[in-house]
Amino acid sequence: MRRRDFLGILGSAAAAWPLSVRAQQSERMRRIGMLMGYPADDPEGQARFAAFRQELQKLGWTEHRNLHFDIRFTGGNAAVTRKFSAELVALTPDVILTGGSSNVAPLLEATRTLPIVFAFAADPVGAGFVDSLARPGGNATGFVQFEYSLSGKWLELLKEIAPRITRVAVLRDSAISAGVGQFAAIQSVAPSFGVEVSPVNVRDATEMERAISAFANSGNGGLIVTGSALASAHRKLIVMLAARRKLPAVYYHRSFIASGGLISYGVDVVDQYRRAASYVDRILKGEKPADLPVQAPTKYELVINLKTAKALGLAVPPSLLARADEVIE
C-alpha cells in the first residue's frame, strides 16, 4: 500500500470516529467539594447527594468522566466542620456545595475566593453570607431555607394539633444566627397563642436529654425543634425524648417525622439540592457567584404522623389533615 493511500485511510477513520468519544477524551475533569452536615451513612444526606448528582448528570456532568466529588461529612460537629472546611478549601475545587448556616460560615472563614453554593441557609443576608439577595457580591450564593417569620407557623401548628399546651420549649443552636433568629420569631408570636416559650440550647446529647426532661416535668408542655445541623444529627434522640416525655412536637423537616416525630413544616430540602445543581453548572461554565441572585424556596411540605398522634392521645383536626402533603399511618 502506498504511503498516500495509507494516510488517506487514517484521515477517513479519524473523521468517522464518533464526535462524542473525542469530546469525552478532551473534557477537563472538574472538582466539586461538598460539605455535608450529616453522618456519611444517614439516609437523608444520601438522598440530598443523589438528587444533586442526578440533576448534574442531566446538565452534562458525569462522575468519573468530567466530574470528581470531594465529600466531607461532619455529623453536625462544629470542630469537625471547621476542620473539613479548611480541608476542602486546601483541595481548591472549582466550586464547593454545602447547606445550612453552620456549614456556610466556616467555609467563608476559610476562603473568600473559591465559589460556594449553599443549597439552603436561613437569612443569608443577616448572617453576612451575601450582601443582598439580588446581588450576593462575594464568593457565595444559593438558596434561602426560610424566612424567620416561618418559625411562628410552627407554634401555630403546635397549638392546632395540641390546643391544651401552655408552655413550649424551643430547641435551637444558639451558636448560629439562625438559632437566635428562629427563637426570636417564635417568641414574638407566643403571646397571641397564650403560651410561654423557653429556649433549650443544642450542644450535646446529655444536655438535651437533661433540659427536655426537666421541662417536661412541669406538664402542659410542647416542643418546637428549629433548624440546625446539630438537631439533624441528633434527630433520632430528639424524637425519642419527645415520645418518652409525651411532648407534642413540631419539627422543621420531614426527616424527623420519618423517624417517628409528630408533625413538620418546612422546605423540601432534597428539592433545594436539585435546584442547587443549576447554580453549580453555571459556575463551572464560567459565571460568578456574585452575579447569581439568592433564590427563595419553591416547595414546602406539611407532614403528619398519625401513629405518633395516637400514641400521644391527640386527635388531628380534619382541617389540618386536609392541608397535609403527606400523612404517615
N, C-alpha and C positions, 0 to 999 in steps of 0.2 A: 504494500500500500504506500502511495506517495505521501510525503510529509504534508502537502497542501490538502489532500483528501482527509487525512487524519485530523488536522486542525479544524477542518470544516465539520467533521462529525462531533468533535469536542464542543464546538460552538453551538451546534444544534442541541446537544444534550443539555448544555447549560441553560439554553433558552427554554427548554422543556421542563427543567427542574421546577417543581411547584414553588410558586412565589411565597406561599405560606411557610415552607421549610426554610427558604432563605431568610425570610423575615424573622423567624424564630431564632435562627443562628446569630442574627445581627442584633437582636434585642439586648439591651443592657439590663442586668439584674438590679432591681430597686429594692431597698430595705425599708420595712416598716417596723418601728419599735412599738410595743404595746405594753402598757402598764395597767394590769387588771387588779381590782380590789378584792377579788375572791380567791379562795384556795384553788389550786390547779384542778382538783377533781370535782369542783362544785358544778352541778348541772346548769345553774343559771348563768354562770360565767361561760360555760361551754356553748350554751345557746346563743349568747351575745356574739362570741367569736365566730360561730358558724354562720350567723346571719350576715355579719360584716364580710367574711371571706366569700360567701356566695354572691353577695352583691358586687364585690370587686371583680369576681370572675365574669359577671355579666358585662362589666365595663372593660374587659380585655386583660385583666391582671390575674395570672395563674401562678400559684405557689410552685416553686422549683423550676419554672420556665422563665418568668421575668420578674418574679417577686419572692422575697425572703422575709419571714417574720422573726423578729427577736422579741419574745414574750416573757414578761416577768409577772408573777402572781404574788400579791402582798398579804393576802388574808386579812386585810384591814389593819395591819400592824404599822403604826406611824414610823417607827425606826426602820423597819424593813422597806417601807415606801420611800423614805429618803435615800436609803442605800441603793435601791433598784433604780430610782430616778437618775442618780449620778451614773450608775452603770449603763443605762440606756443612752444617756447623753454622750458618754465616752465612746460609744459604738458609732456615733454620728450617722444615724439612719436618715433617710430622705424626709421622713415625717414620723411623728410619734402620735399614736392614738391612745386616749385614756377616757375615763369617765369619773365624775364626782369631784367635788371641791378638794377633798383630802388628797387626791392624786394630782390635780392640776397645779396646786400651789407649790409643792416641792419640785415639780418639773420646771416651773417658771423660775424657781430659785436656782436651778441647775443650768438653765440656758435661756437666753433672750434672743437667740438667733435661729435655732432649729425650729421648723414648723411643728406646731402642736394642734391637734384637733381633739376637742372634748365631745364625746357622744352625749353627755349630759352634765350640767352644772347649775346649781341654784344661784341666781343673781350674780352672773359673771362680772357685771359692771361694779356692783357694790363690793365684790371680793377683790377687785383690782386686776382681774384676768385680762380684761379688754377695756379700751377707752369708752366705747359705746357699742350698742348692739348693731347699729347700721355700719359703723366704721371701727372695727376692732383695733386697728392701729399698730398692733405689735406682732408677735410671732405666734399668737394663739387665736383660734376661733372655734366655732362648733355650734352646740345646740343647748338651749335652756331646758332644765329639768322641770321647773315650775316656778311661778311667782310665789312669794311668801304668803300672799293672800290665800292661796290654795290650802294652806295649813289650817285656816279657820274652817274649811269644809270638813276636815277630819273630825273636829269637835261636833259639828252639826250632825254628821253621820253617826257618831257615837251616841249622842242623845236620842237620835231617831231609833236606833236599834236597842238601846238600853236606857229608856227615859228616866229611870229611878236614880241614876248616878248623880252625885252632888260633888264628887271630888275626882280629879283627873291627874294622873302622873304622866308627865311628858318626857319620854326617853329621848335624849338628844346628846350629840357630841359637842360639848362646849368649846372644844379646841378649834373648831372651824366656824367661819362666819355664818354658814348655813344653819348650824345648830342654834346659834344665838337668834338668827332671823326667824326661823320657824317657830321657836318658842315664843318670841315676842308677838308674832301674828296670832297665835293661839290665845295667848294671854289677853290680847286686846279685845277679843270677841267673847271671852269667858263670861263676863257679867251678863251679857244678853241671854246666855243659856242657863244662868243660875248655878254655875259650877265654880269651884275653886281649883286652880291649877298649880302644880308644883313641879319643878324640874328634877329629873333623875339623870345624872351625868353618866355617859357610857365611857368607861375606861377599861374595865376588865370584867370577866365573868363573876368573880367574887363580889365585887362592888355592886354590880347589877342585881345579883340574887339577894344581897342583903337589903338594898334600897327598896326593891319591889316588894319583898316580903314584909318589910316594916310598914310600907304604905298600905298594903292590903289588910293589915291587922285592924285598921280603923273602920272598915266597912264602907258600903255605898261608893266604891271606887271603880274607876275605869282607867284605861291605859291608851296613850297615843304614842306610836313609835315613829319618830321623824327620820328623814333620810340621812344616812351616813354609811361609810364603808364599814365602820365598826358594827353598826346594827345589822348590816348584811352578813358580816362574818359570824355573828352570834345569833342569827335568826332562829335556829332550832332551839337554843337555850331560852330565848325570849318568849317564843311561842309556848314552850313547856312551862315556864314560870307563870305565864298568864293563865294557862289551863289549870295548873296546880292551885293557884290562888283565886280561881274563879273570877278573874278580871276580864270583863268585856274589853276587847282591844281593837283599835283601828290602826292599820299599817299603811305605809306609803307605797308598797309594791306587792304585786300578786304572788311573788315567790314565798311570802310569809303565809299566805292562805293555802298554797300548795303544801306547805309544811304543817298545816293544821290550825292556822290563825283564823280569826272570825271574819273580818272584813277589811278590804283595802280599796284605796282610791288613789290613782296616780298615773304617771306617764307609762306608756308601753315602751320600756327601755330597749327591748330587743329591736323594735322598730327604729329607735334612735340610732342604734349601731348600724342598722341597714342604711339609714339616711346618711350617716357619717361617711360611708364608703364614697359617696359622690364628692365630698369635700377632699378626701384623701386623693381621689382620682384627679381632681382639678389641680391640686398642689403638685402631684407627681408630673403633671403636664405643664407645669411652669407658673401657675398662679400663686399669689402670696396670701397668707392668712389675713394680713392686714386689710385686704380688699374683699374678703368674703364675709358678708354680714352674719352675725349670730342669729340662728333661726329658732322660732318658737316651736313647741311640741304640736303635733297634729293628731295624736291618738292618746286618749285616756281610757283607763279601764276601771270599772267598778266590779269587784269580785267578792262573792259571799260564800261562806262555808256553812251550809245548813246543819251538818253533823255537829260542828262546834257550837252553833247557836243552840241546838237541842241540849247538848251537854251542859251548857250554861243556864238552861231554863229560859231561854229567850224566844219569843215569838217574833219572827221577822215580818214587819209590816208588808202587806201586798204591794203597796206603792213603791217600797224600796226594792222588792224583788223584780218588779216590772222595769226598773231602771238598770238593773244589773246586766253587765256584759257577759258575765259567767257566773253560774251557780254550781257549787261543788256539793254533791249529795252523798 
